[in-house]
Amino acid sequence: MKLGMGLRFRWASRFYREGERLLQSPSEWKRLMGEGQKILRGEGQGPLGQGARKLRLLLYMLEDARSGRYPYLPKKTLLALAGGLAYVLSPIDLIPDFLPGLGLLDDAILLGWLWRSCEADLLMYRQWLEREVERYRDLEEG
């Protein structure tokens, strides 16, 4: 099966499993989305603060895909993104975050990979979202 956003790394299967676990647990999903929202409000730590606009769009895309409002995101992509985001937001890392200079390295690398991997999906989602907003605007004016 070909992945829509280039998630072809063997180790990505870990993110698929974590993403599947998150999709099955509404409380864990809510916790993940809450952690993302903290970062967007400037309450979180780590490299995510720099990409707040992209993160916001990514969180919206994940939530819309999970709820079924946005059916165009492949399930494997949803699982990998959710699992990868959970890893970045988790205090338990391959390299502990408290190590100066190195602690955020694995998070930054993974975050860069997530951004590059989902760039096309985010663009398609943004276009879909703009069409939806325009559609609702037309309904209100009509």
Contacts in CASP RR format, 6 or more apart in sequence:
PFRMAT RR
TARGET T0000
AUTHOR 0000-0000-0000
METHOD contacts of the structure
MODEL  1
MKLGMGLRFRWASRFYREGERLLQSPSEWKRLMGEGQKILRGEGQGPLGQ
GARKLRLLLYMLEDARSGRYPYLPKKTLLALAGGLAYVLSPIDLIPDFLP
GLGLLDDAILLGWLWRSCEADLLMYRQWLEREVERYRDLEEG
1 76 0 8 1.000
3 74 0 8 1.000
3 76 0 8 1.000
3 77 0 8 1.000
3 80 0 8 1.000
4 74 0 8 1.000
4 77 0 8 1.000
4 120 0 8 1.000
4 121 0 8 1.000
5 74 0 8 1.000
5 77 0 8 1.000
5 117 0 8 1.000
5 118 0 8 1.000
5 119 0 8 1.000
5 120 0 8 1.000
5 121 0 8 1.000
6 117 0 8 1.000
7 15 0 8 1.000
7 76 0 8 1.000
7 77 0 8 1.000
7 80 0 8 1.000
7 117 0 8 1.000
12 80 0 8 1.000
14 83 0 8 1.000
15 79 0 8 1.000
15 80 0 8 1.000
15 81 0 8 1.000
15 82 0 8 1.000
15 83 0 8 1.000
15 84 0 8 1.000
15 87 0 8 1.000
16 76 0 8 1.000
16 79 0 8 1.000
16 80 0 8 1.000
16 83 0 8 1.000
17 79 0 8 1.000
18 79 0 8 1.000
18 82 0 8 1.000
18 83 0 8 1.000
18 84 0 8 1.000
18 86 0 8 1.000
18 87 0 8 1.000
19 78 0 8 1.000
19 79 0 8 1.000
19 80 0 8 1.000
19 82 0 8 1.000
19 83 0 8 1.000
19 84 0 8 1.000
19 86 0 8 1.000
20 79 0 8 1.000
21 28 0 8 1.000
22 28 0 8 1.000
22 29 0 8 1.000
22 32 0 8 1.000
22 82 0 8 1.000
22 83 0 8 1.000
22 86 0 8 1.000
23 29 0 8 1.000
23 66 0 8 1.000
23 78 0 8 1.000
23 79 0 8 1.000
23 82 0 8 1.000
29 66 0 8 1.000
29 82 0 8 1.000
32 82 0 8 1.000
32 85 0 8 1.000
32 86 0 8 1.000
32 89 0 8 1.000
33 59 0 8 1.000
33 62 0 8 1.000
33 63 0 8 1.000
35 44 0 8 1.000
35 89 0 8 1.000
36 48 0 8 1.000
36 55 0 8 1.000
36 59 0 8 1.000
36 85 0 8 1.000
36 89 0 8 1.000
37 59 0 8 1.000
38 44 0 8 1.000
39 46 0 8 1.000
39 48 0 8 1.000
39 49 0 8 1.000
39 52 0 8 1.000
39 55 0 8 1.000
39 89 0 8 1.000
40 52 0 8 1.000
40 55 0 8 1.000
40 56 0 8 1.000
40 59 0 8 1.000
42 49 0 8 1.000
42 52 0 8 1.000
45 97 0 8 1.000
46 97 0 8 1.000
46 104 0 8 1.000
46 107 0 8 1.000
47 104 0 8 1.000
47 107 0 8 1.000
47 108 0 8 1.000
47 111 0 8 1.000
48 55 0 8 1.000
48 88 0 8 1.000
48 89 0 8 1.000
48 111 0 8 1.000
49 55 0 8 1.000
54 115 0 8 1.000
54 122 0 8 1.000
57 122 0 8 1.000
57 125 0 8 1.000
57 126 0 8 1.000
58 81 0 8 1.000
58 85 0 8 1.000
58 114 0 8 1.000
58 118 0 8 1.000
58 122 0 8 1.000
60 125 0 8 1.000
60 129 0 8 1.000
61 70 0 8 1.000
61 73 0 8 1.000
61 121 0 8 1.000
61 122 0 8 1.000
61 125 0 8 1.000
62 78 0 8 1.000
62 81 0 8 1.000
62 82 0 8 1.000
62 85 0 8 1.000
64 70 0 8 1.000
64 125 0 8 1.000
65 71 0 8 1.000
65 72 0 8 1.000
65 73 0 8 1.000
65 78 0 8 1.000
66 78 0 8 1.000
66 82 0 8 1.000
70 125 0 8 1.000
70 128 0 8 1.000
72 124 0 8 1.000
72 125 0 8 1.000
72 128 0 8 1.000
73 121 0 8 1.000
73 125 0 8 1.000
77 118 0 8 1.000
77 121 0 8 1.000
80 117 0 8 1.000
81 114 0 8 1.000
81 117 0 8 1.000
81 118 0 8 1.000
84 110 0 8 1.000
84 114 0 8 1.000
85 114 0 8 1.000
87 93 0 8 1.000
87 107 0 8 1.000
87 110 0 8 1.000
88 107 0 8 1.000
88 110 0 8 1.000
88 111 0 8 1.000
88 114 0 8 1.000
91 97 0 8 1.000
93 103 0 8 1.000
93 106 0 8 1.000
93 107 0 8 1.000
94 106 0 8 1.000
95 102 0 8 1.000
95 103 0 8 1.000
95 105 0 8 1.000
95 106 0 8 1.000
96 103 0 8 1.000
97 103 0 8 1.000
97 104 0 8 1.000
97 107 0 8 1.000
END
